Amino acid sequence: MKNKFRSLSLFLLLMLSIVLVACNTATKEKEGGTTSETETDTETDTTTTETQENTPAKPQILVFGRGADSVSLDPAIVTDGESFKVTQNVFETLLNFGPQDTTIQPGLAKTWEVSSDGLSYTFTLEEGVKFHDGTDFNAEAVIKNVNRWKAGTAEDFYYFNSMFKAEGTDIITDVKADGDYKVIFTLSRPQAPFLKNIAMSPFGIASPTAFEAAGDAFGDKPVGTGPFKFVEWKRNDSITIEKFEDYWEEGLPKLDKVIFRSIPDNSARLNALNAGEIDLADGINPSDGKGIEANSALQLIERPSMNIGYLGLTNTRKPFDNVLVRQAVNYAINKQGIVDAFFEGRAQVAKNPMPPSISGYNDEVEPYPYDPEKAKALLAEAGYDGAPIELWAMPVPRPYMPDGAKVAEVIQKNLEDVGIPSKIVTFEWATYLEKTKNGEADAFMLGWTGDNGDADNFIYTLLDKDNIGSNNYAYYSNDKVHDLLIAAQSETDENVRIDLYKQAQVIIHEDAPWVPLAHSTPLLAAKAEVKGFLPHPTGSDRLLNVSIE
Amino acid sequence: MLHYIGKRLLHLIPVLLGMTFIVFLIIRAIPGDPAQVILGQQASAESIAALRDKLGLNNPWYVQYFDYLKGILTGDLGESLRTRQEITTEVWPYLAATFELAIFAMILAVIIGMNAGIISAWFQNSWFDYIAMVVALVGVSMPIFWLGLMEQWIFSINLGWLPTSGREEVRDPVTAITHLYLIDTLLQGRFDQFVVSLKHLILPGVALATIPTAIIARMTRASMLEVMRSDFVRTARAKGQKMFIVIYKHALKNALIPILTVIGLQTGLLLGGAILTETIFSWPGIGRYIYEAIGFRDYPVIQSGILIVAFLFIMINLIVDVLYTVIDSRIKYN
């Protein structure tokens, strides 16, 4: 017994001394370092890199800190932005979006032609492009990808189904090759946003050899033509991709390696950036913006806004089945006050269900002013009985809504001022979405970030009666709006199309299915040395031109 | 002793059966069709039928339970709906991360907590006693979120001593063998990486150890005070034994049983994964794994995660029970 006790205490002593030694070496390095900024940066690297800081031989490694891990790296089957953030750099699409907008640019296809009836699209492909596994990129590869998407189920291939299928039948009826480098898509009906749809991250072209061999496991070992190839995935921790040496665009990418690190807490992520452990951080709280701007070692980066945060009023539930009550709530809420207080001014007050950057935005719509008296009058006219409502607040910060719970408190007060008593309710996020989808909420906070910069992706997706039970959480249904939106989908004349969307926005404004709150500008921060990072409004950033100086 | 352990293991069988049955019910207790709930409103009839088949929901419940038990015994925990990977292989890195952190935190908690408790009891009503017990009270009620961010701010940003978060320096990643990085780095002879991994453990370890340290300190003090009033301590002192020996050898041994109970319970809790600590320090542990599975309605993962955590808890209890007999040979179970 005596011996056991002695060895136990020896062991404990040993552990304690290891801890002390570790602390000690850290202190020594601190003393040896020059300034605390560079010191923490290189502290855990080997000391040789510190001395060679300015030589070009130093590998260019970017550590990108973000809020969550990816679900899968097969872009065709995922729906979460954190997956696309990685796949956008491993895969490439036939067409690209502009660096910071959603204009159509060449991608794997150098040129494209549309037939006059809008039913046939011909893409001419880049030649000499290779997948990371050495497979040639050509017309056959594109066809195999499209056939894979078409064969997939609606749950697995969500984006393909929502973009290129109408009630389960394919809009892309046929894809065929014309030689090795020409692909012709035939559609069953004209689709105005076809090119924008095909440029979305889910339609990245994957190596047919790789996905045929991997089957369900393709999401763990993705192979595309992109500037970076997949290296390693430590789940819930980090994903590493490295430069693809045979990338077809000369001299790109500039970085040797990109490491995506999941750091779930926003403040902890900023701490990691301040300590030099990461180079770029996503999801910066608006309240931290000023501090970052004042810090010369860091730069604040604004992502161009393409979102909407709103207060949905479930149109089938009392009292919001009455349009007068819905309009009254629009008058009752002080939107400017909310933007000033919680977005630190980094947002624009919303009046339409889509942001102004999108073609078809109707700027002639007059916003509902903040007018509690008018709201009270409307409520009286509607015969609202003062029955209390539930006000649902989202439990997690989103790019379009940094602090759901606090904004809900302001809305609660605004509603109380005009005589609508409300109780704030919240659920865990998945439950929250499910319950609102089922129409169980009275008034609820939600939002949307655009996928492809098309008006259809906002108005039809969020407010058409076809999408009740899906993304139309407010259960808004108006046949006139529906007719306009369906006409717009297959209208190929851009001006006519814009006019159709403008008309729809006027009706939606009158019907007031929501209170549109704000179009926010999501914030990122980076070390001052990070150059060439252009955040994309869709949230999927290409890191092709990023470098560290 | 062996006889006793054997008996305890036999007693485990009904406990484990009960536990698996409760976990088994998790999916089956969903109102309505579990397959529908898991896949959502838009799911097609075929995919619902396919999932029902995969989860075996078409069989009578006892067949399902038997199949489930058979799966567990053969190491088959099912497949994650989200990642489509075998849970048995997927779960280990998370478990290893939690294991490393929890053990590290418990070592800190035991060393600091027990010593603080012993010294407080030894010098009862001294300034040390007062300060230690006030600190322990604060520690028990410490908001870990705040503590974690403060640690990062002081030790990482201002002093630059320790990394804020994660398990490794991602620019120089550890090649995982066992996924216990302290062991992996030593196996590969990378002492530099060992030190880096250890440094990554310190901040989350301290945050995680705060509450157990405080609880252990309070329990140790209370238990020691009781023992130190007993006759044999007075006798030992009267014989001229040094106070240090009396306390650390004679008294502590007799005070150890309740302390050990608390240590066991706290270890079990920490092995369950501490979501707050894992979130602040982006530690890829079992707590966040289960928590995220909840967000994705990944029922097989939730089920297996709870099963593993519950199993660990039971095992720790078993170890504690065995240790009782080691410490006090009067304890015999019949």
Boltz contact constraints between the chains, C-beta under 6 A:
constraints:
  - contact:
      token1: [A, 12]
      token2: [B, 111]
      max_distance: 6.0
  - contact:
      token1: [A, 15]
      token2: [B, 107]
      max_distance: 6.0
  - contact:
      token1: [A, 22]
      token2: [B, 195]
      max_distance: 6.0
  - contact:
      token1: [A, 22]
      token2: [B, 198]
      max_distance: 6.0
  - contact:
      token1: [A, 22]
      token2: [B, 199]
      max_distance: 6.0
  - contact:
      token1: [A, 26]
      token2: [B, 161]
      max_distance: 6.0
  - contact:
      token1: [A, 30]
      token2: [B, 160]
      max_distance: 6.0
  - contact:
      token1: [A, 36]
      token2: [B, 160]
      max_distance: 6.0
  - contact:
      token1: [A, 39]
      token2: [B, 160]
      max_distance: 6.0
  - contact:
      token1: [A, 40]
      token2: [B, 160]
      max_distance: 6.0
  - contact:
      token1: [A, 44]
      token2: [B, 169]
      max_distance: 6.0
  - contact:
      token1: [A, 44]
      token2: [B, 196]
      max_distance: 6.0
  - contact:
      token1: [A, 61]
      token2: [B, 171]
      max_distance: 6.0
  - contact:
      token1: [A, 63]
      token2: [B, 170]
      max_distance: 6.0
  - contact:
      token1: [A, 71]
      token2: [B, 82]
      max_distance: 6.0
  - contact:
      token1: [A, 153]
      token2: [B, 47]
      max_distance: 6.0
  - contact:
      token1: [A, 154]
      token2: [B, 44]
      max_distance: 6.0
  - contact:
      token1: [A, 155]
      token2: [B, 43]
      max_distance: 6.0
  - contact:
      token1: [A, 155]
      token2: [B, 47]
      max_distance: 6.0
  - contact:
      token1: [A, 216]
      token2: [B, 84]
      max_distance: 6.0
  - contact:
      token1: [A, 236]
      token2: [B, 284]
      max_distance: 6.0
  - contact:
      token1: [A, 236]
      token2: [B, 288]
      max_distance: 6.0
  - contact:
      token1: [A, 237]
      token2: [B, 284]
      max_distance: 6.0
  - contact:
      token1: [A, 238]
      token2: [B, 170]
      max_distance: 6.0
  - contact:
      token1: [A, 259]
      token2: [B, 170]
      max_distance: 6.0
  - contact:
      token1: [A, 261]
      token2: [B, 170]
      max_distance: 6.0
  - contact:
      token1: [A, 263]
      token2: [B, 165]
      max_distance: 6.0
  - contact:
      token1: [A, 263]
      token2: [B, 282]
      max_distance: 6.0
  - contact:
      token1: [A, 264]
      token2: [B, 279]
      max_distance: 6.0
  - contact:
      token1: [A, 265]
      token2: [B, 279]
      max_distance: 6.0
  - contact:
      token1: [A, 265]
      token2: [B, 280]
      max_distance: 6.0
  - contact:
      token1: [A, 267]
      token2: [B, 149]
      max_distance: 6.0
  - contact:
      token1: [A, 268]
      token2: [B, 165]
      max_distance: 6.0
  - contact:
      token1: [A, 268]
      token2: [B, 280]
      max_distance: 6.0
  - contact:
      token1: [A, 271]
      token2: [B, 152]
      max_distance: 6.0
  - contact:
      token1: [A, 271]
      token2: [B, 164]
      max_distance: 6.0
  - contact:
      token1: [A, 272]
      token2: [B, 164]
      max_distance: 6.0
  - contact:
      token1: [A, 272]
      token2: [B, 165]
      max_distance: 6.0
  - contact:
      token1: [A, 274]
      token2: [B, 157]
      max_distance: 6.0
  - contact:
      token1: [A, 275]
      token2: [B, 156]
      max_distance: 6.0
  - contact:
      token1: [A, 275]
      token2: [B, 157]
      max_distance: 6.0
  - contact:
      token1: [A, 275]
      token2: [B, 164]
      max_distance: 6.0
  - contact:
      token1: [A, 277]
      token2: [B, 163]
      max_distance: 6.0
  - contact:
      token1: [A, 429]
      token2: [B, 295]
      max_distance: 6.0
  - contact:
      token1: [A, 430]
      token2: [B, 295]
      max_distance: 6.0
  - contact:
      token1: [A, 430]
      token2: [B, 297]
      max_distance: 6.0
  - contact:
      token1: [A, 469]
      token2: [B, 41]
      max_distance: 6.0
